[in-house]
Amino acid sequence: MYKEGAIMRQQQLEGSHQPDPGDSYVVETTGLLTAVDRRVLTQLYLPLINVDAYTLYQTLFDHLPIMGTQSEQHTHYQLQTLLGDMSQQRLVQARLILEGVRLLKSYVVDKGESRHYVYELAAPMNPQAFFTDGVLNLFLYSAIGERRYNELKKGWFREVTDKTAMTEITTSFTEVFQFPKTKVSDRAKADTDKIVTRVQPLQFEIPDSYFDFERFYNELSPTFVTLTAITDEVKETIRKLYAVYHINEDDMVSLVYRSVQSDGNINQAQLRKVARDFYQLNMGEGAYPTLKLKAAPTTQVNVVQSIGDIQSEEQLIAFLTQIDTFNLIKELSTYGADPTAKELAAVETVMAKRKMPLPVMNALIYYTRLQGNSIDSPEYMEKIARDWDMKGVVTVADVLQSTKAFVDKKQEDYEKWQQRQNKSYRKVDGKANDIIPDWLQKQLAVEDGKTVAEPEGVADKVIVPEIIKKKPEITTDPAMLEKIAQFRKDLKEGR
C-alpha cells in the first residue's frame, strides 16, 4: 500500500508537473562532468535504469558546453525530437528514474501561459563509493550476476606497484621554485568561489519515516546493546538494509544483536552480512533483491471473496493478486475440492523454472482452467509461461492485456462458426432440423391447406415436382388366388 504522501507525490509528478512540448528548459550542473562519468554511467548504472533514462542523461549531458555548467535554452519539443520522438509519458518516466537514482534534480517555474524547467545533472558515484554503497551495488549484483559483477569491479581496481624496495627521489616545490616577493591582492582573490570544480554526486537520503526507529528502540534490550551504539552511521546502514531487503523493525533488532562486538559497538559489515543471510533464508539460497519501479497508485478496488462475484477487470486483477494459490485452485474446482499433490507439484515446478511472481502464477492457473485444461501437468502451463516471458509479462494486468487479443479472436471464431451453423440448420421450436428444400415445403403446405408466399425474384414457370401420397391399386393373378383357396381348404380338412 502507498503512503498518503507517496500517492500525493506521484500524482503531483504525473499531473501538473508534466511538461508541455512548448515549455522551455536549460541544463545545469554544479561542476564539471567528465568522460569517466559517462563510463561509470554505462557500466554501473545502465543495468539498473532503462534505456530511456540512460539516453535522456546522455542527451542532457551533450547540452552542456565543454567548460561550462549551463546550456542554452531549448523546448521540450526539441528534446523529444532529439530522443527519437519519445512520447511525453516515456520522457517523464525516464526523468523520474534519473531523479530516483540521484542523477538529476528538476526545478520548474510557472510563467502563466508556459513553464520553464531547470534540469540539474549530478555526477554518478565514483566506483569506490558505488561498490561500497550497500544499495545500488546489491541491485547491480542481482541484475547482472556474480561473474559479470566481479569483472566490472575488477575493471576499476587500481594497479599499484610494490615500492617497498624503491627509493623516492621526488623533489619539493621549494626546491624547484622561488616564492614571489609580492603578495596576491584581495581583488585577485575575489570571486574564486565561482570557479567551476568537479561536480559531487548526490547522496541517497532514506527518511526515518520508512523505518520506525521509535519502535526499533523500544524493542532493543539494554542488556544486549545500548542506544549509544546506534550511531548515525549505524542508523544509515539500517535504513539502507530496510530499503534493500525490507526487513521489519522486530527482525532488525535480532540482526543487530548478532552484530554486536565485544566492546558493545555494532559491526556494520557483520550487520550487512547477517541481513543478506536473513533475506536469502526467507527468499531462497542465492536470491538477491531487484530494483523495481513503483507502480502508479490506482483507485481502490473492492476485493471480492469469491471468483463468482467478480464483475470487472479491476476486481479480477485484485483477486488474482491477493489470493493464495491453494485457495485459487480450490475456487476453480467444480466442487471446491482441495488441490491435489500433483497439481501443487506442477505449479511449484513452473514457478521455480520460470521464476514467476505469485500473482502472475495465479493468472496462469486461472487462464489454464479457463481454456478447459487441467493444471496437474506443467507442460501446458510452462509453454504459456515461456510465451509470456518473451512478451515481458510481469503483472496480472500484463497477462490480461496479452491474452485479450487471443480471447477476442477465439470469440470471433466462435461467432462465425455459430453463424455458419444457423445457415445450415433451421430452428423450429428450439430444435435443429434437416434442411427442407423450398419446393418440398410448398408442396407440403398446399396439402395441409396452407398458402406459402412466393419468394421474391422467383421465376413464374418454376416446375415443382408432384408428390403422390395415394397408394397404387394392387392386382393379383387369378391362378394364384385359386391355389391359396385350395391350400386353406386342405388345412381345414386336415389333409
Long-range contacts (C-beta under 8 A, 24 or more apart in sequence): 2-297, 3-209, 6-294, 6-297, 7-297, 10-294, 10-296, 10-297, 11-297, 13-92, 13-96, 14-92, 14-296, 17-108, 18-88, 18-92, 19-76, 19-88, 19-91, 19-92, 19-108, 19-115, 19-117, 20-76, 20-114, 20-115, 21-75, 21-76, 21-77, 21-80, 21-88, 22-75, 22-76, 22-77, 22-114, 23-75, 23-76, 23-114, 23-115, 23-116, 23-117, 24-73, 24-74, 24-75, 24-76, 24-114, 24-115, 24-116, 24-117, 25-73, 25-74, 25-75, 25-76, 25-79, 25-116, 25-117, 25-118, 25-119, 26-70, 26-71, 26-72, 26-73, 26-74, 26-117, 26-118, 26-119, 27-60, 27-63, 27-64, 27-70, 27-71, 27-119, 27-120, 27-121, 28-69, 28-70, 28-71, 28-118, 28-119, 28-120, 28-121, 29-64, 29-69, 29-70, 29-120, 29-121, 29-122, 29-123, 29-199, 30-69, 30-120, 30-122, 30-199, 30-200, 31-69, 31-123, 31-196, 31-197, 31-198, 31-199, 31-200, 32-67, 32-69, 32-196, 32-197, 32-198, 32-199, 33-61, 33-64, 33-121, 33-123, 33-199, 34-198, 37-61, 37-123, 37-124, 40-124, 40-125, 40-126, 40-127, 40-130, 41-103, 41-124, 43-152, 43-155, 44-124, 44-125, 44-127, 44-130, 44-136, 44-140, 44-152, 45-101, 45-103, 45-124, 45-136, 47-140, 47-143, 47-144, 48-101, 48-136, 48-139, 48-140, 48-143, 48-291, 49-97, 49-98, 49-101, 50-94, 50-97, 52-83, 52-86, 52-90, 52-91, 52-93, 52-94, 52-97, 53-93, 53-94, 53-95, 53-97, 53-98, 55-83, 55-94, 56-83, 56-91, 56-94, 56-95, 56-98, 57-98, 57-103, 57-104, 57-121, 59-83, 60-104, 60-119, 60-121, 61-121, 64-121, 67-196, 68-196, 69-196, 76-117, 93-293, 95-119, 97-293, 101-136, 102-201, 102-202, 102-203, 102-204, 103-202, 105-202, 121-199, 122-199, 122-200, 122-201, 122-202, 123-198, 123-199, 123-200, 123-201, 124-201, 125-201, 126-201, 127-156, 128-156, 129-201, 131-156, 133-204, 133-240, 134-237, 134-240, 134-241, 134-244, 134-272, 135-204, 135-240, 135-243, 135-244, 138-244, 138-288, 138-289, 139-244, 139-288, 139-289, 139-290, 139-291, 141-288, 142-288, 142-289, 142-290, 142-291, 143-290, 143-291, 204-240, 206-236, 206-239, 206-240, 206-242, 206-243, 208-239, 210-239, 210-242, 210-243, 211-238, 211-239, 211-242, 211-249, 211-252, 212-249, 215-249, 216-249, 216-252, 216-253, 219-249, 219-250, 219-253, 220-253, 220-256, 224-257, 224-260, 225-256, 225-257, 225-260, 225-264, 225-266, 226-264, 229-260, 229-264, 229-265, 229-266, 230-256, 230-266, 231-266, 233-268, 234-266, 234-268, 234-271, 237-268, 237-271, 237-272, 238-271, 241-271, 241-272, 241-275, 244-289, 245-275, 245-276, 245-278, 245-279, 245-289, 246-289, 247-275, 247-278, 247-279, 251-278, 295-395, 306-331, 307-331, 307-332, 313-400, 316-396, 316-400, 317-396, 317-397, 317-400, 320-359, 320-362, 320-363, 320-366, 320-396, 321-359, 321-362, 321-396, 323-362, 324-358, 325-358, 325-361, 325-362, 325-365, 328-362, 328-365, 328-366, 329-365, 329-375, 332-365, 332-366, 332-369, 340-376, 342-376, 343-374, 343-375, 343-376, 346-375, 346-376, 346-377, 346-378, 346-381, 347-375, 347-378, 347-381, 349-378, 349-382, 350-378, 350-381, 350-382, 350-385, 353-378, 353-382, 354-382, 354-385, 354-386, 354-389, 356-385, 357-394, 357-395, 359-395, 359-396, 360-388, 360-393, 360-394, 360-395, 360-396, 360-398, 360-399, 362-396, 363-396, 363-399, 363-400, 364-388, 364-399, 367-399, 367-403, 439-464, 439-465, 440-467, 443-467
